[in-house]
């Protein structure tokens, strides 16, 4: 009986990882058998003695045992790789989180920046309102309204706004 037959019994196809590991386990046992035989008998086993081991290794029960041991070994390996990868991912995540937090601004600074931005926005709205209102009633009348007086125009002065020259000047407290 040959190792090719054993390989064919243990490995179903090229992608059968459990089969490849099972064949490696068979090879380990075969080498252990040869070494133990050499130590016990003082010589290497003859072909018929080695064939007896191979026949025993190809029994359905032994093939099943090799595959089961290979599957358990692969499961342990995958579990260890997953645990290591998960740990590494967690460490990378923690490092990135710490880096992001260190780079972020403090609460007080964020509040101050937002306050400044809101004040600037309010100032822009106020300037826009003044410009629109001033263009509607005239800037001279706007200044008079804001500071509480009326502009009295002289007859030779051009009106501040269209039609404003016809109105008599009236004190603001009136």
Buried (B, 14 or more C-beta within 10 A) or exposed (E): BEEEEBBEBBBEEEEBBBBBBBBBBBBEBBEEBBEEBEEEEEEEBEEEBBEBBBEEBBEEEBBEBBBEBBBEBBEEEEEEEEEEEEEEEEEEEEEEEEEEEEEEEEEEEEEEEEEEEEEEEEEEEEEEEEEEBBEEBBBBBBEBBEEEEBEEBEEEEEEBBEEBEEEEEEEEEE
